[in-house]
Amino acid sequence: MIIYKTKDYDDMSRKAANIISAQIILKPDCVLGLATGSTPIGLYSQLAEWHHMGALDFSQVTTVNLDEYKGLTKENPQSYYYFMNENLFQKVNIDKNRTFLPDGTEPDSEKACRQYNEILSSVGTVDIQLLGLGHNGHIGFNEPGTFFQAETHCVSLTEQTIKANQRFFASEEEVPREAYTMGIKTIMSARHILLVVSGEDKAEIVKKAFFGPITPQVPASVLQLHNHVTLVADEAALSQV
Protein backbone atom coordinates (compact mmCIF):
# COMPACT_ATOMS: atom_id res chain seq x y z
CA MET A 1 0.00 0.00 0.00
CA ILE A 2 1.18 3.48 -0.90
CA ILE A 3 0.13 6.21 1.54
CA TYR A 4 0.13 9.89 0.64
CA LYS A 5 -0.32 12.23 3.59
CA THR A 6 -1.82 15.54 2.51
CA LYS A 7 -2.17 18.83 4.31
CA ASP A 8 -5.94 19.10 4.15
CA TYR A 9 -9.07 18.13 2.20
CA ASP A 10 -8.27 20.32 -0.81
CA ASP A 11 -4.76 18.92 -1.04
CA MET A 12 -6.15 15.39 -0.75
CA SER A 13 -8.63 16.09 -3.56
CA ARG A 14 -5.95 17.43 -5.92
CA LYS A 15 -3.54 14.56 -5.32
CA ALA A 16 -6.26 11.93 -5.83
CA ALA A 17 -7.49 13.74 -8.96
CA ASN A 18 -3.91 13.66 -10.27
CA ILE A 19 -3.89 9.87 -10.03
CA ILE A 20 -7.19 9.51 -11.90
CA SER A 21 -6.26 12.08 -14.55
CA ALA A 22 -2.98 10.26 -15.21
CA GLN A 23 -4.95 7.06 -15.79
CA ILE A 24 -7.24 8.80 -18.30
CA ILE A 25 -4.31 10.36 -20.15
CA LEU A 26 -2.33 7.10 -20.32
CA LYS A 27 -5.39 5.01 -21.25
CA PRO A 28 -8.17 7.16 -22.76
CA ASP A 29 -10.61 4.21 -22.90
CA CYS A 30 -10.07 3.22 -19.27
CA VAL A 31 -12.74 1.88 -16.93
CA LEU A 32 -13.15 3.93 -13.77
CA GLY A 33 -14.93 2.65 -10.70
CA LEU A 34 -16.50 5.65 -8.97
CA ALA A 35 -17.79 6.43 -5.49
CA THR A 36 -20.25 8.90 -4.01
CA GLY A 37 -20.51 10.66 -0.65
CA SER A 38 -18.99 13.92 0.52
CA THR A 39 -15.31 12.90 0.34
CA PRO A 40 -14.90 12.62 -3.48
CA ILE A 41 -16.73 15.88 -4.30
CA GLY A 42 -13.53 17.93 -4.32
CA LEU A 43 -11.81 15.34 -6.48
CA TYR A 44 -14.64 15.44 -9.04
CA SER A 45 -14.57 19.23 -9.03
CA GLN A 46 -10.86 19.17 -9.80
CA LEU A 47 -11.32 16.70 -12.67
CA ALA A 48 -14.08 18.88 -14.14
CA GLU A 49 -11.85 21.95 -13.88
CA TRP A 50 -9.01 20.22 -15.73
CA HIS A 51 -11.47 19.09 -18.40
CA HIS A 52 -12.64 22.67 -18.94
CA MET A 53 -9.01 23.72 -19.27
CA GLY A 54 -8.63 21.20 -22.08
CA ALA A 55 -6.34 18.88 -20.13
CA LEU A 56 -8.72 15.89 -19.80
CA ASP A 57 -10.86 14.09 -22.35
CA PHE A 58 -13.57 11.78 -20.98
CA SER A 59 -15.07 10.84 -24.35
CA GLN A 60 -13.81 7.24 -24.30
CA VAL A 61 -14.02 6.64 -20.55
CA THR A 62 -16.39 4.04 -19.09
CA THR A 63 -17.54 4.33 -15.48
CA VAL A 64 -19.16 1.92 -13.04
CA ASN A 65 -20.40 3.12 -9.69
CA LEU A 66 -20.16 1.27 -6.43
CA ASP A 67 -23.74 1.51 -5.31
CA GLU A 68 -27.23 2.97 -5.43
CA TYR A 69 -30.06 3.28 -2.94
CA LYS A 70 -32.88 0.81 -3.51
CA GLY A 71 -36.14 2.57 -4.23
CA LEU A 72 -34.85 5.95 -5.42
CA THR A 73 -35.46 7.12 -8.98
CA LYS A 74 -32.70 8.70 -11.08
CA GLU A 75 -34.47 12.05 -10.71
CA ASN A 76 -34.41 11.93 -6.93
CA PRO A 77 -31.80 14.48 -5.72
CA GLN A 78 -30.57 11.95 -3.14
CA SER A 79 -29.95 9.15 -5.64
CA TYR A 80 -26.37 8.42 -6.56
CA TYR A 81 -27.27 8.69 -10.24
CA TYR A 82 -28.30 12.30 -9.60
CA PHE A 83 -25.16 12.88 -7.50
CA MET A 84 -22.85 11.70 -10.24
CA ASN A 85 -24.56 13.85 -12.85
CA GLU A 86 -24.43 16.93 -10.64
CA ASN A 87 -20.83 16.49 -9.54
CA LEU A 88 -19.12 15.06 -12.61
CA PHE A 89 -20.98 13.69 -15.61
CA GLN A 90 -22.72 16.86 -16.75
CA LYS A 91 -19.48 18.83 -16.29
CA VAL A 92 -17.32 16.73 -18.62
CA ASN A 93 -17.63 15.24 -22.11
CA ILE A 94 -18.40 11.70 -20.97
CA ASP A 95 -20.80 9.53 -22.98
CA LYS A 96 -23.76 8.91 -20.63
CA ASN A 97 -24.28 5.55 -22.33
CA ARG A 98 -20.93 4.50 -20.89
CA THR A 99 -21.83 5.38 -17.28
CA PHE A 100 -23.33 2.62 -15.16
CA LEU A 101 -24.90 2.34 -11.70
CA PRO A 102 -27.07 -0.34 -10.12
CA ASP A 103 -30.76 0.17 -10.96
CA GLY A 104 -32.30 1.49 -7.76
CA THR A 105 -35.77 1.43 -9.32
CA GLU A 106 -35.71 -2.34 -9.80
CA PRO A 107 -37.73 -3.79 -6.88
CA ASP A 108 -36.53 -7.34 -7.51
CA SER A 109 -33.21 -7.41 -5.65
CA GLU A 110 -32.02 -10.64 -7.23
CA LYS A 111 -32.72 -9.30 -10.73
CA ALA A 112 -31.08 -5.92 -10.06
CA CYS A 113 -27.91 -7.53 -8.72
CA ARG A 114 -27.72 -10.06 -11.54
CA GLN A 115 -28.11 -7.30 -14.14
CA TYR A 116 -25.37 -5.20 -12.58
CA ASN A 117 -23.01 -8.15 -12.34
CA GLU A 118 -23.59 -8.69 -16.08
CA ILE A 119 -22.77 -5.03 -16.77
CA LEU A 120 -19.60 -5.23 -14.70
CA SER A 121 -18.54 -8.34 -16.57
CA SER A 122 -19.22 -6.72 -19.95
CA VAL A 123 -17.12 -3.57 -19.36
CA GLY A 124 -14.03 -5.53 -18.35
CA THR A 125 -11.55 -5.03 -15.54
CA VAL A 126 -11.77 -1.74 -13.66
CA ASP A 127 -8.51 0.19 -14.05
CA ILE A 128 -8.94 2.36 -10.95
CA GLN A 129 -11.59 1.82 -8.28
CA LEU A 130 -12.20 4.93 -6.18
CA LEU A 131 -13.33 4.30 -2.61
CA GLY A 132 -14.29 6.28 0.43
CA LEU A 133 -14.19 4.84 3.94
CA GLY A 134 -17.17 4.60 6.27
CA HIS A 135 -16.87 5.22 9.99
CA ASN A 136 -17.50 1.51 10.60
CA GLY A 137 -15.05 0.45 7.89
CA HIS A 138 -17.56 -0.11 5.12
CA ILE A 139 -16.49 0.26 1.49
CA GLY A 140 -19.34 0.80 -0.93
CA PHE A 141 -22.25 -0.34 1.20
CA ASN A 142 -20.45 -3.49 2.30
CA GLU A 143 -21.21 -3.30 6.00
CA PRO A 144 -19.34 -5.10 8.80
CA GLY A 145 -19.77 -8.84 8.51
CA THR A 146 -20.04 -8.84 4.71
CA PHE A 147 -18.66 -12.01 3.13
CA PHE A 148 -15.41 -11.16 1.31
CA GLN A 149 -16.46 -13.25 -1.72
CA ALA A 150 -19.67 -11.27 -2.26
CA GLU A 151 -20.48 -9.80 -5.67
CA THR A 152 -23.27 -7.24 -6.25
CA HIS A 153 -25.86 -7.68 -3.54
CA CYS A 154 -28.67 -5.92 -1.70
CA VAL A 155 -27.77 -4.77 1.79
CA SER A 156 -29.71 -3.56 4.78
CA LEU A 157 -27.94 -0.43 5.98
CA THR A 158 -26.77 -0.28 9.58
CA GLU A 159 -28.12 2.37 11.93
CA GLN A 160 -24.67 3.99 11.96
CA THR A 161 -24.68 4.32 8.17
CA ILE A 162 -28.26 5.58 8.14
CA LYS A 163 -27.39 8.26 10.69
CA ALA A 164 -24.25 9.21 8.74
CA ASN A 165 -26.32 9.67 5.57
CA GLN A 166 -29.13 11.52 7.31
CA ARG A 167 -27.43 14.87 6.63
CA PHE A 168 -28.32 14.48 2.94
CA PHE A 169 -32.04 13.99 3.65
CA ALA A 170 -34.77 16.10 5.27
CA SER A 171 -35.13 13.53 8.07
CA GLU A 172 -33.78 10.16 9.15
CA GLU A 173 -37.08 8.55 8.14
CA GLU A 174 -36.42 9.48 4.50
CA VAL A 175 -33.06 7.68 4.36
CA PRO A 176 -33.48 4.41 2.42
CA ARG A 177 -32.91 1.28 4.48
CA GLU A 178 -31.56 -0.81 1.62
CA ALA A 179 -29.04 -0.36 -1.18
CA TYR A 180 -27.53 -2.28 -4.06
CA THR A 181 -23.76 -2.41 -3.82
CA MET A 182 -20.80 -3.79 -5.70
CA GLY A 183 -19.40 -6.65 -3.64
CA ILE A 184 -15.98 -6.89 -2.05
CA LYS A 185 -14.91 -9.60 -4.50
CA THR A 186 -15.63 -7.24 -7.39
CA ILE A 187 -13.90 -4.30 -5.71
CA MET A 188 -10.82 -6.43 -5.13
CA SER A 189 -10.67 -7.40 -8.82
CA ALA A 190 -9.78 -3.81 -9.85
CA ARG A 191 -6.23 -3.28 -11.07
CA HIS A 192 -5.70 -0.29 -8.77
CA ILE A 193 -7.69 0.83 -5.73
CA LEU A 194 -7.62 4.50 -4.79
CA LEU A 195 -8.92 5.31 -1.32
CA VAL A 196 -9.61 8.89 -0.23
CA VAL A 197 -10.11 9.73 3.46
CA SER A 198 -10.41 13.08 5.21
CA GLY A 199 -11.04 14.29 8.75
CA GLU A 200 -10.11 13.44 12.31
CA ASP A 201 -13.37 11.53 12.74
CA LYS A 202 -11.95 8.88 10.34
CA ALA A 203 -8.61 8.51 12.16
CA GLU A 204 -9.66 5.57 14.33
CA ILE A 205 -11.12 3.53 11.47
CA VAL A 206 -8.06 4.25 9.28
CA LYS A 207 -5.90 2.71 12.00
CA LYS A 208 -8.19 -0.32 12.35
CA ALA A 209 -8.59 -0.89 8.62
CA PHE A 210 -4.98 -0.60 7.49
CA PHE A 211 -2.92 -1.28 10.59
CA GLY A 212 -5.10 -3.86 12.31
CA PRO A 213 -6.19 -7.44 11.61
CA ILE A 214 -7.98 -8.40 8.41
CA THR A 215 -11.55 -9.16 9.41
CA PRO A 216 -15.05 -9.00 7.89
CA GLN A 217 -15.98 -6.84 10.90
CA VAL A 218 -13.86 -4.10 9.29
CA PRO A 219 -14.60 -4.60 5.58
CA ALA A 220 -11.92 -2.17 4.37
CA SER A 221 -9.24 -4.27 6.09
CA VAL A 222 -9.42 -6.70 3.16
CA LEU A 223 -7.68 -4.04 1.07
CA GLN A 224 -4.47 -5.02 2.85
CA LEU A 225 -4.50 -8.10 0.60
CA HIS A 226 -4.67 -6.14 -2.66
CA ASN A 227 -1.37 -5.67 -4.52
CA HIS A 228 -2.00 -2.07 -5.68
CA VAL A 229 -3.74 0.21 -3.18
CA THR A 230 -3.12 3.93 -2.85
CA LEU A 231 -4.41 5.73 0.22
CA VAL A 232 -4.64 9.51 -0.07
CA ALA A 233 -5.55 10.96 3.30
CA ASP A 234 -5.14 14.25 5.08
CA GLU A 235 -3.12 14.75 8.27
CA ALA A 236 -6.22 14.58 10.44
CA ALA A 237 -7.31 11.19 9.07
CA LEU A 238 -3.80 9.82 9.60
CA SER A 239 -3.37 11.30 13.08
CA GLN A 240 -3.51 7.93 14.85
CA VAL A 241 -0.95 6.11 12.70
N, C-alpha and C positions, 0 to 999 in steps of 0.2 A: 504494500500500500504506500502510495505517495501522499504526503500531507503538506498542504500549503497553508501556512498561517497568515491571515490577512489582518490588516489594521481594523477594519470595520465592515459593515454590511456592503457599502458601495464598492470597497476594494474587493471583497469576496465576489460580488456580482461581476465586476470587470474581469477578474482572473478566470472565473468559470466560463464567462462568455468567450474569452480568448481560446479556451480549449475547444469549445464547440465550433467557433468560427474557423479554427485551423482544420477541423475535421471536414467542414463543408468545402473549404478551399482545396484541400488535398484530394477529396473525393466528392465531387459535386452531386452525385446521385446516391449519397449516403442515406442510411436509415437511422433516424434519431428517435430514441425513446424519451418521451417528455413527461414532465411532472407538473402538478398544479400546487396550489397553496401559496402562502405569502412569500416564502423564501425565494422562489425563482423569478419573482416579478421583476426585480432589478436586472437580472440576467437577460430576460426577454426584452426589456427596454433597451439594453445595450446592444443586443443583436439587431433590433429594429433600427436603432440609430446608425449602426454601421451599414445596414442595408441602404438606408436613405443617402448615405454618403457615397454609395456605389461600391463599397468594399465587399459586400456579400450578396450572392445570388442564390435564392432558395428555389429556383424554378424546377430543379430536378430532385429536390429533397423529398423523401418520404418520412412521415412521422407516425408513431404509434404512442398513444397515451397509456399511462399506467392504469387509470381507473375512471369510473363514472358512478355517480349516485344512481341507485335504482329508483325509478319512478319520476325522475325529472326530465322534462322535455328539453330539446336543444335550445329553445327560446327562453327557458327559465334562467334568469340572471345568476343563479347559484349553481347551475350545471357546469361541469368542467368543459363541455363543448363551448359554452358561452365564454367561459374564462379564457380558453385558448384563443378564440377569435378576438376577444377584446385586447388581450395582452401580447399576441404575436401574429396570428395568421392574417388578420386584416391589415397589418402594418408592413408586411413583406410580400414578395411576389411568389408565394407558395401556391401550388395547385391544390385547391381544396379537395379534389378527388384523390389526392395522395396523403390526406390526413385522416387518421383513424382513431376512434375511441370506442370503448364498449357501448352498446346500445342501451342506454338507461330506460328507454321507453318500452323495451321488451319485457313483459311481465313473467315470461317463462324463463326462469333462471338458467335451467339446463341448456335451453336453446341459445340464450344470449351468450353464455360462456363458450359453447361449442362454436358458434359463429365467430367469436373473437379469436379463439384459438386458430381457426382456419385462416383468418386474416393475417395473424402473426406468422403463421407458417408460410403464407403466400408472399409476404414482403421480404422474407429472408432474414438473415442474422442482423440484429441491431448493432450498429457500429459504436454508438455511445448511448448508454442509458442514464438519463438524469434522474437523481433521486433527492428527495428531502428526507428528513429524519423526524419521526414522531416522538413525542415526549416519553412514550412507552416503548420506543424502539421499533415501531412499525415502519415498514417501507411499502409504498403503495398503501393499500388498506389491508396488508397482511398483518393482522393483529397478533399479540403474544399467543403462542401455542399453535400457530399455523404450521402445518406439515411442510417441511422444506422441499418436498417433491411436488407441491401443488402447482397446477397450471391456472388458467383463468378460472375464478370461482366467485360465488356470491358470498359475501361476508356480512355478519351482523356486527355493527360497529360497537365498540366498547363505550361505556359511559364517559371515560376519559377523552376519547376521540370525539364523541358527540359534543362534549363541553368545549373542547378546543376549537371545534368548527362552528360553535354557536355564534361567534362574533360576525360571521358572514350572513347570518339569518336574523329575522326580526325577533325570533324567540327560539328557545331550545326545542319547543314542540314542533317547529317547522323543519328541524334538521332531520334528513332522512336517516332511517335506522339501518338501511342495508345499502350495499354498494357492490358493483362488479369490479374486480381487480385482477390485474395481471399477477400470476403466481410467482412465488420465489424461484421455482425451477426456471421459469421463463426469464426472469430478471437476471439470474445467474448465467444465462446463455449468451448475454451480450458480450461483445468483444472488450468493451471498456465501460466501466461504471464510474460515473461522476457524481459525487455526493456533495451537496451544498448545505452548510449548517451555520446558523447565526444566532447569537444571543446567549447570555449567561444561563438562561433557563434550560438550555440544551446541554450544558456542560456535563451534568451527571450522566445523561444517557450516552453522550459521546464516549465517556470513559468506560461505561459498561459494554457498549457495543463493540468497541475497537481495541479495548485493552483488558477485557474480561473474557470469561469462558464463552464458547460457542454454544448457544442454547436456543430452542424454539421460543423460550420465554422472552428473549430479546431478539426478534426476527432479524434486525440489521447485523447481528453478530455473525451471521452466515457469510457476510461479505469478506470476512477474514480469509475465507477459503478461495476467493476469486483471485486470479493471477494478474489482474489489471484494474485496480481501484485507485481513484484519485479523490481524496477528501480535501475540499476547499472550505475552510472554516475560519471565522474571525477569532480574534484573541479571546473574546468572552466565552465562546463555545469551547475553546481549547484550554480554559483556565484551570481545569482539574487534571490535566495530563502533562 
